[in-house]
Structure formats: C-alpha cells, structure tokens
Amino acid sequence: MTQLYFDTPIAKHSISTAICFLQFQRQITKKYPWLARYAQQKSGVPDRVFLALKRLMDVTLVLLSLPVVLPVFLLVAFLIKVEDPKCSVLFLQKRTGRFGKRFNMYKFRSMVHNAEELKEKYAHLNELQWPDFKITNDPRVTRIGKILRKTSLDELPQLLNVLKNDMSLVGPRPTSFSPDTYMLWQTTRLDIKPGITGLWQIIGRGETEFTDRVYLDMFYIEHRSIMFDVEILLRTVFAVILQRGRT
C-alpha cells in the first residue's frame, strides 16, 4: 500500500523515523477509517500549484467569513473588556512557523494578564510532557476565557495570521516553544505553514502528546490535498459544535 519514504522530508533524518511513522500510519488509519482514503493516494498536483490553490482557498474563505466573524469579534472584545477593563483584548504570543521562523500569533485573551509568569508556579500540575503545557481547569483562565476556550472562539483572531500569510487554515499547530527545542526528526512539521486547525484538533485534541502530534502532522504533510483540507475543516466544525476534546 505504501513505501518507506527514504527520499522524502519525513525520512530525511533516519530510517527508524520512517518505520515508526509507517507503524503509526497503520494504527491511525485502522482507528479512523476515513483517513485510509488519503493514505492510499498521492496528489498528482505539483507542490507549487497545490500551495497556490491552498493560499487562494485560505484567503477566499477568510474574506467570505468576515460578515459573520466581525460581529462576533466585536462582541467577544466587549465581553473581555467588561470582565477586566485593564486587560488587552488580544494576546500576542511568539509561535514557531514554517522553517522555524518565529511570528506573533493572535488570540483572544482567555487568561489573566500574568499567565506566562504563573506557568512556573503551576508547572507541577502539567498533564503533558514538557515543553507542552496543559492543566485541566487551569486557574489562570478567566470566566469569559473558559467560554472562549470551550467554543474555540479564542482562536478567531488567527484569521488575521492567515491573511498575513503567517498561517494557513489547515496545517500543524504552531508551538510556543522555539525550534531549538525540537528533536531533529520533529522539524519535519516545520516544512509547511502552521494552521489554525489540523488533524490534532479533530483526533485526541488537547490530550495527545507531542510525539503523536508530530506523527499526525507527518501524515498530513505526506498526503495533503485540497480535499483533505476541506474535510479537516468540516470535521473541525463538527468537533467545535460537539465541544470535543478541549477543556
């Protein structure tokens, strides 16, 4: 069905990485049969053409969403200010993008203003392997922040990152930690632009360790296509409606 990717970005670091990835691919396609359709196909579209079409789709969908998004944006900004007038509406955080380039990612502020400083204080409550950081019922999250996170509305400002070409609608989620933190084989996920959503958002979202997230990103990179992007976007909508996997 498939081959060892000795000459692809995924296998550029070691044969063992490729073997582990193939084992992961067999497991994930067995658990999620809809992914098997993409595992069995390779895009015949040149990468340059695909990237142009992907960028066109990103910009078109963002612009078409503006009549709905802008009123929501204003309402959320108002609610954040009502809860804490001194707090800024947007939270800018350095994230790692394509080729390891750092950029400012926009989010609605869902935590207290000194959340980053408090991370060390609550490090013992971290439920994931460092440098990932996740606490169920995180004490740093504000009241409106809990609603924003539950509905994923805190991610809405990242549409600005898409327009700025820092991000795509679909791709690996950008990490807050720098590329220096990555193991060599994990840098494969930096070969493409990060996304607002991806396979991690619809498979084990919020509970998946970084290693498995990288494998999911590798799967996406190997089998990416416009139809794959469309299906991920649709499944993301359903995941948000069902409020699956994020607390």
One Martini backbone bead per residue (centre of mass of N, CA, C, O) as a GRO file, in nm:
protein
  247
    1MET     BB    1   0.055   0.063  -0.017
    2THR     BB    2   0.345   0.147   0.068
    3GLN     BB    3   0.646   0.328   0.153
    4LEU     BB    4   0.957   0.406   0.209
    5TYR     BB    5   1.075   0.749   0.286
    6PHE     BB    6   1.389   0.807   0.195
    7ASP     BB    7   1.318   1.078  -0.013
    8THR     BB    8   1.180   1.231   0.218
    9PRO     BB    9   1.130   1.444   0.475
   10ILE     BB   10   1.055   1.220   0.684
   11ALA     BB   11   1.344   1.047   0.613
   12LYS     BB   12   1.594   1.253   0.645
   13HIS     BB   13   1.702   1.143   0.935
   14SER     BB   14   1.565   0.836   0.941
   15ILE     BB   15   1.458   0.513   0.915
   16SER     BB   16   1.316   0.481   1.191
   17THR     BB   17   1.113   0.707   1.149
   18ALA     BB   18   0.968   0.578   0.907
   19ILE     BB   19   0.878   0.322   1.054
   20CYS     BB   20   0.715   0.458   1.280
   21PHE     BB   21   0.522   0.604   1.090
   22LEU     BB   22   0.399   0.351   0.953
   23GLN     BB   23   0.283   0.236   1.213
   24PHE     BB   24   0.105   0.478   1.278
   25GLN     BB   25  -0.059   0.476   1.014
   26ARG     BB   26  -0.193   0.201   1.058
   27GLN     BB   27  -0.334   0.274   1.325
   28ILE     BB   28  -0.494   0.535   1.238
   29THR     BB   29  -0.653   0.402   0.992
   30LYS     BB   30  -0.796   0.191   1.169
   31LYS     BB   31  -0.937   0.394   1.368
   32TYR     BB   32  -0.962   0.599   1.099
   33PRO     BB   33  -1.095   0.525   0.799
   34TRP     BB   34  -1.096   0.809   0.652
   35LEU     BB   35  -0.776   0.818   0.628
   36ALA     BB   36  -0.728   0.586   0.419
   37ARG     BB   37  -0.790   0.745   0.160
   38TYR     BB   38  -0.520   0.922   0.187
   39ALA     BB   39  -0.303   0.693   0.222
   40GLN     BB   40  -0.370   0.583  -0.091
   41GLN     BB   41  -0.279   0.876  -0.186
   42LYS     BB   42  -0.143   1.086  -0.445
   43SER     BB   43  -0.059   1.381  -0.555
   44GLY     BB   44  -0.050   1.517  -0.896
   45VAL     BB   45   0.014   1.792  -0.784
   46PRO     BB   46   0.209   2.032  -0.780
   47ASP     BB   47   0.328   2.203  -0.515
   48ARG     BB   48   0.294   2.491  -0.629
   49VAL     BB   49  -0.007   2.459  -0.700
   50PHE     BB   50  -0.115   2.377  -0.427
   51LEU     BB   51  -0.023   2.634  -0.269
   52ALA     BB   52  -0.192   2.830  -0.440
   53LEU     BB   53  -0.470   2.702  -0.381
   54LYS     BB   54  -0.453   2.719  -0.073
   55ARG     BB   55  -0.426   3.028  -0.058
   56LEU     BB   56  -0.691   3.091  -0.204
   57MET     BB   57  -0.875   2.948  -0.002
   58ASP     BB   58  -0.800   3.101   0.250
   59VAL     BB   59  -0.875   3.391   0.161
   60THR     BB   60  -1.165   3.337   0.069
   61LEU     BB   61  -1.281   3.226   0.340
   62VAL     BB   62  -1.215   3.469   0.514
   63LEU     BB   63  -1.371   3.686   0.354
   64LEU     BB   64  -1.652   3.536   0.367
   65SER     BB   65  -1.657   3.542   0.697
   66LEU     BB   66  -1.672   3.845   0.793
   67PRO     BB   67  -1.983   3.901   0.842
   68VAL     BB   68  -1.971   3.698   1.092
   69VAL     BB   69  -1.702   3.760   1.252
   70LEU     BB   70  -1.709   4.063   1.335
   71PRO     BB   71  -1.941   4.060   1.546
   72VAL     BB   72  -1.804   3.852   1.728
   73PHE     BB   73  -1.548   4.008   1.782
   74LEU     BB   74  -1.685   4.252   1.925
   75LEU     BB   75  -1.825   4.093   2.151
   76VAL     BB   76  -1.575   3.966   2.279
   77ALA     BB   77  -1.424   4.228   2.339
   78PHE     BB   78  -1.639   4.341   2.530
   79LEU     BB   79  -1.635   4.106   2.743
   80ILE     BB   80  -1.339   4.135   2.824
   81LYS     BB   81  -1.363   4.433   2.924
   82VAL     BB   82  -1.580   4.387   3.140
   83GLU     BB   83  -1.406   4.196   3.321
   84ASP     BB   84  -1.122   4.362   3.215
   85PRO     BB   85  -1.031   4.682   3.147
   86LYS     BB   86  -0.701   4.638   3.162
   87CYS     BB   87  -0.726   4.431   2.949
   88SER     BB   88  -0.636   4.291   2.671
   89VAL     BB   89  -0.786   4.144   2.404
   90LEU     BB   90  -0.514   4.064   2.291
   91PHE     BB   91  -0.290   3.783   2.238
   92LEU     BB   92   0.061   3.773   2.208
   93GLN     BB   93   0.247   3.500   2.062
   94LYS     BB   94   0.518   3.321   2.022
   95ARG     BB   95   0.574   3.132   1.725
   96THR     BB   96   0.631   2.845   1.523
   97GLY     BB   97   0.706   2.825   1.192
   98ARG     BB   98   0.819   2.817   0.902
   99PHE     BB   99   1.145   2.720   0.928
  100GLY     BB  100   1.137   2.847   1.237
  101LYS     BB  101   0.978   3.096   1.231
  102ARG     BB  102   0.896   3.368   1.416
  103PHE     BB  103   0.567   3.468   1.543
  104ASN     BB  104   0.270   3.647   1.584
  105MET     BB  105   0.003   3.522   1.766
  106TYR     BB  106  -0.345   3.541   1.768
  107LYS     BB  107  -0.556   3.603   2.061
  108PHE     BB  108  -0.784   3.575   2.282
  109ARG     BB  109  -0.810   3.661   2.596
  110SER     BB  110  -0.820   3.385   2.862
  111MET     BB  111  -0.620   3.515   3.063
  112VAL     BB  112  -0.435   3.638   3.272
  113HIS     BB  113  -0.184   3.872   3.236
  114ASN     BB  114   0.027   3.660   3.416
  115ALA     BB  115   0.040   3.362   3.294
  116GLU     BB  116   0.341   3.312   3.225
  117GLU     BB  117   0.451   3.353   3.516
  118LEU     BB  118   0.258   3.112   3.636
  119LYS     BB  119   0.368   2.852   3.506
  120GLU     BB  120   0.580   2.775   3.720
  121LYS     BB  121   0.385   2.746   3.962
  122TYR     BB  122   0.207   2.513   3.778
  123ALA     BB  123   0.400   2.281   3.672
  124HIS     BB  124   0.301   2.035   3.861
  125LEU     BB  125   0.013   2.022   3.680
  126ASN     BB  126   0.117   1.904   3.438
  127GLU     BB  127  -0.016   1.664   3.181
  128LEU     BB  128   0.234   1.698   3.003
  129GLN     BB  129   0.502   1.699   2.815
  130TRP     BB  130   0.772   1.863   2.807
  131PRO     BB  131   0.677   2.172   2.661
  132ASP     BB  132   0.410   2.104   2.720
  133PHE     BB  133   0.088   2.266   2.836
  134LYS     BB  134  -0.159   2.127   3.073
  135ILE     BB  135  -0.465   2.224   3.255
  136THR     BB  136  -0.716   2.131   3.424
  137ASN     BB  137  -0.863   2.393   3.533
  138ASP     BB  138  -0.716   2.653   3.487
  139PRO     BB  139  -0.648   2.922   3.705
  140ARG     BB  140  -0.578   3.141   3.466
  141VAL     BB  141  -0.863   3.135   3.374
  142THR     BB  142  -1.123   3.301   3.280
  143ARG     BB  143  -1.454   3.320   3.247
  144ILE     BB  144  -1.457   3.395   2.943
  145GLY     BB  145  -1.228   3.197   2.870
  146LYS     BB  146  -1.386   2.932   2.903
  147ILE     BB  147  -1.577   2.987   2.667
  148LEU     BB  148  -1.370   3.036   2.443
  149ARG     BB  149  -1.235   2.753   2.466
  150LYS     BB  150  -1.486   2.570   2.432
  151THR     BB  151  -1.550   2.723   2.135
  152SER     BB  152  -1.274   2.848   2.000
  153LEU     BB  153  -1.281   3.173   1.993
  154ASP     BB  154  -0.979   3.237   2.068
  155GLU     BB  155  -0.885   3.172   1.753
  156LEU     BB  156  -1.006   3.390   1.558
  157PRO     BB  157  -0.755   3.598   1.512
  158GLN     BB  158  -0.596   3.397   1.313
  159LEU     BB  159  -0.708   3.516   1.051
  160LEU     BB  160  -0.487   3.732   1.039
  161ASN     BB  161  -0.252   3.530   0.993
  162VAL     BB  162  -0.358   3.436   0.722
  163LEU     BB  163  -0.349   3.711   0.574
  164LYS     BB  164  -0.029   3.739   0.649
  165ASN     BB  165   0.101   3.440   0.595
  166ASP     BB  166   0.170   3.272   0.864
  167MET     BB  167  -0.092   3.106   0.797
  168SER     BB  168  -0.325   2.848   0.785
  169LEU     BB  169  -0.608   2.674   0.816
  170VAL     BB  170  -0.421   2.419   0.747
  171GLY     BB  171  -0.212   2.257   0.996
  172PRO     BB  172   0.020   2.277   1.204
  173ARG     BB  173   0.056   2.357   1.516
  174PRO     BB  174   0.193   2.611   1.672
  175THR     BB  175   0.455   2.660   1.877
  176SER     BB  176   0.588   2.822   2.160
  177PHE     BB  177   0.833   2.681   2.113
  178SER     BB  178   1.130   2.653   1.989
  179PRO     BB  179   1.326   2.490   1.749
  180ASP     BB  180   1.550   2.405   1.962
  181THR     BB  181   1.352   2.189   2.104
  182TYR     BB  182   1.373   2.012   1.876
  183MET     BB  183   1.396   1.737   1.726
  184LEU     BB  184   1.509   1.659   1.427
  185TRP     BB  185   1.256   1.490   1.321
  186GLN     BB  186   1.037   1.720   1.406
  187THR     BB  187   1.102   1.939   1.172
  188THR     BB  188   0.898   1.850   0.954
  189ARG     BB  189   0.657   2.041   1.056
  190LEU     BB  190   0.828   2.303   0.929
  191ASP     BB  191   0.774   2.272   0.605
  192ILE     BB  192   0.507   2.416   0.684
  193LYS     BB  193   0.246   2.586   0.747
  194PRO     BB  194   0.064   2.669   0.988
  195GLY     BB  195  -0.248   2.609   1.167
  196ILE     BB  196  -0.560   2.638   1.305
  197THR     BB  197  -0.595   2.350   1.190
  198GLY     BB  198  -0.609   1.982   1.238
  199LEU     BB  199  -0.577   1.664   1.330
  200TRP     BB  200  -0.551   1.728   1.635
  201GLN     BB  201  -0.839   1.873   1.661
  202ILE     BB  202  -0.994   1.576   1.575
  203ILE     BB  203  -0.757   1.406   1.736
  204GLY     BB  204  -0.709   1.421   2.062
  205ARG     BB  205  -0.764   1.693   2.170
  206GLY     BB  206  -0.551   1.792   2.441
  207GLU     BB  207  -0.417   1.470   2.476
  208THR     BB  208  -0.175   1.481   2.289
  209GLU     BB  209   0.127   1.411   2.236
  210PHE     BB  210   0.383   1.540   2.056
  211THR     BB  211   0.471   1.290   1.896
  212ASP     BB  212   0.185   1.228   1.776
  213ARG     BB  213   0.150   1.504   1.646
  214VAL     BB  214   0.381   1.473   1.446
  215TYR     BB  215   0.265   1.227   1.300
  216LEU     BB  216   0.013   1.373   1.203
  217ASP     BB  217   0.169   1.583   1.038
  218MET     BB  218   0.310   1.380   0.854
  219PHE     BB  219   0.055   1.271   0.728
  220TYR     BB  220  -0.039   1.535   0.605
  221ILE     BB  221   0.211   1.598   0.432
  222GLU     BB  222   0.202   1.335   0.257
  223HIS     BB  223  -0.145   1.377   0.193
  224ARG     BB  224  -0.194   1.641   0.082
  225SER     BB  225  -0.499   1.830   0.004
  226ILE     BB  226  -0.778   1.993  -0.067
  227MET     BB  227  -0.975   1.774   0.035
  228PHE     BB  228  -0.840   1.737   0.306
  229ASP     BB  229  -0.887   2.023   0.406
  230VAL     BB  230  -1.195   2.023   0.386
  231GLU     BB  231  -1.242   1.789   0.585
  232ILE     BB  232  -1.103   1.916   0.829
  233LEU     BB  233  -1.287   2.163   0.848
  234LEU     BB  234  -1.554   2.011   0.888
  235ARG     BB  235  -1.460   1.845   1.141
  236THR     BB  236  -1.405   2.094   1.314
  237VAL     BB  237  -1.690   2.198   1.335
  238PHE     BB  238  -1.801   1.944   1.478
  239ALA     BB  239  -1.604   1.952   1.721
  240VAL     BB  240  -1.704   2.227   1.827
  241ILE     BB  241  -2.004   2.159   1.861
  242LEU     BB  242  -1.927   1.906   2.054
  243GLN     BB  243  -1.692   1.983   2.240
  244ARG     BB  244  -1.417   1.825   2.168
  245GLY     BB  245  -1.121   1.792   2.378
  246ARG     BB  246  -1.184   2.069   2.539
  247THR     BB  247  -1.109   2.267   2.858
   0.00000   0.00000   0.00000
